[in-house]
Structures are given as C-alpha cells and as structure tokens.
Amino acid sequence: LNSSSVEDPGLNNLDVTFVIDGTKSIAPAIQAIKGSKSNPGLIPQLSQALRSEVGQGGSYRVGFRVYRDSEPNSGMNGVDNSEFFRLNDLECDGDTDEFVTKFNGIKAGDKFNDIDYEENSFEGIHTALEDMKGCPSHIHLMIVIGDHGYSEAKQLSKGNKTLNESRLISR
C-alpha cells in the first residue's frame, strides 16, 4: 500500500472531558484552568488550539466531571452530587461558552470535614466515560486532574459501590 494514496483524515472531531478532583487541595489547578484578569487560563488557550487543529468541517466539544470525597453512609458518592458539564449524546457540535460558564461555577472545597484524602476518583472517571459515549465519530480524550489515589476499601467502608482497575478499564 502506497502511503501517498491514503488520505490523512486529520483531527476532524474531538471530545475533551476533564475529570477533576474538586477538593480544596486542587483549588490552584482549577483556578489556573479558569484563569484570571491577568492570566487568561487554560480554557481560552485550549479553545484556540482546538479550533486551529480541528479540520475544516470538524467540531470539538469540551466537558467536565468533578469528583470529591464521598460522605459515609449518606448516598452522596462525591460524584453525583458534584458539578459537571456532560457532553450531549445527540448534539455533536460543542458549546464552549456554556462549558466556560459551568466551569466557572466550580467551587473547590470539601463538602464536609473529611480527613482520608481518598476521593472517589474511579467513580468520577467511570461517570465521565458515560458522559462521553455519544458521537461515535469523535475521538474521545479524557484529562484527569487529581492529587490522590483511589481506595476501594475506603469507598466500601463508606457504603458506596466500588470499582477496581479491571472494571474501570473494561468500561
């Protein structure tokens, strides 16, 4: 096969989802993504880069899912009760302005006094995978921002459903 006879489709359609630890220890990273008056932040830079990389007629979408500590025996798993901007299964063109508005609403912090540092990161990733499943012609990119690992035993002790690496990878 002659490589010159194969067209390179390039980067035509892309979905980017951030999975973000929303606890207070990550507040500086969230602020860096949001930006400030003196620093435009990651979102405008990402939007500009995606616009220039996505091919003519292509599209990109950006979403996010925040995860936090789960509260013991409350049914609050730290994901379902946190901020998110889910990619629409039916609409394959993105709305960066709505993403920015929703992202700017993230308030980094701990919802209750938790001292174990092991947030429900696997559930955040698992839920974000569900958020991304639409638009099969898009390339799906997930960026995880966090500062601590996942503990299946800790989630079980809090009465939450648990995930392990194998189940997460199979998803």
N, C-alpha and C positions, 0 to 999 in steps of 0.2 A: 504494500500500500504506500503510495507516494504521499507524504505529509502535506505537500503543497496542494493536493486535491481535496483535502479535508478542511472545511471551514471551521475556524475557531469561533464558537458562539460567544465567547467573552462572558462577562458578568452581566447578564441581562435582567435577572430578577433575584432579589436578595431580601431575606428577612433576618433582622438582627434583634435578638432578645437579650436584655440584661437580666441576670438573676443576682439580686443584691441583698446582702446582709444589711438589714435596716436598724441594727443596734447602734448605740451611741459611739462605739469604738470605730465605726466606719463613717461617721459623720464627715470627716475631712474628704474622703473619697467621693461621697455623694455631693458635697459642695463643689468639688473640682469638676464633676460631671455637669452640675447645674451652671457653674460659672458665677461671675460677679460683674460689677460695673467695670472693673479694671481688667478682668480676665474673662473672655467670652465662654470659657469652659469647653468641655468635650463635645457636647451635643451640636453646636453650630459647626464645629470642625468636622465632626462625623458626617453631618448632613451634606456639607460641601464636598467632602471626599467621596461620599456615596453617589452624589449627583454626577460627579466627574467620572466615576468608574463604571456606573451602570450604563449599558449600551443604549443607543438610540431606540426608543420604544420600550425600553425596560422600565422596571419600577423597583422601589425598595420600600420596606416597611420597618419600623422600629417599635419595639415594645419592651415592657419590663415586668418583672415579678419580684416583689420584696418578700423576704423571709426574716423571721425573728425567733426569739425564744418561744417555746410553747409553754402555756400555763398548765401546771399539773391538774389533771382530772377536771378540766373545765370544758373540754371540747374545742378549745382555742389552740390550734396546732401551730400558730405562728406564721402560717402562710395564708390560709383562707381569710384571716382577719387582718391582713396587711394590704398595703397599696399595690395596685397592678394596672397595667395597660395592656390588655390582651389583643393579639392580632386577630382581626376578624376573619372567620373561616370563609366568608362569601365575598369579601371585598379585597382584591389582591393589589390595590393601589394604596399606598400609605398616606397617613395624615401626620406629618412631622409636627405641625403646630399643636395638634391635640396631644401628641406624645409629650411635648415640652411642657404644656400646661399641666398635665397629670404628673409628670416627673417632678416639676417644681413644687408639687403638693406633698412630696415625701418629707416626713419629719423623722429624722434619725433619732432614735432613742429607744429605751426599754419600756415596754408597756406595764411591766410590774418588776418588782425587785428580784431579779434572777441572778444567781451567782455561779451558775455552772458553765457559762461561756459556750456551750454546745448548742448552737441554734439548729433549727430544723432545715438545714441546707438541702438534704436529699429530697425532702418534700417540696422545697422551692424549685429544685431542678425538675423533679417529676411533673409538677404542675405546669411549669414553663414549657415542657415538652408537649403537653396537651394544648397549651396556648398557641403553639407554633404549627400545629398539624395541618392547617389549611394551606391552600395554594401549593399543590404538589410540584408545580413547575419552578418554584423558587428554591434557591439554595438557602438552607437554614443555618444560621450562625448564632451560637449561644456564648455569651461572655459572662462568666461567674466572678463576682467580686465579693470576697469574704475574708475573714481573718481567723476562722477556727474550723475544726473538723466536725464531723457528724458522729453521733454516738447512738447506735441502735438501742443499746441497753438503756440509755438515758431517756429516749423517746418512749420506750416501753414502760419505764417506771413512771412516766407522766400520763400514761393511759392513751397514748397516741398509736395509730397504726405505724408500723415500722417499714423501712426499706433497707435493703442491703445493696452492695455494689452490683451483684449479679442481676437483681431485679431491675435496678436502675439502668444498667447497660442494655438489658433486653428490651427495655422501653424505647 
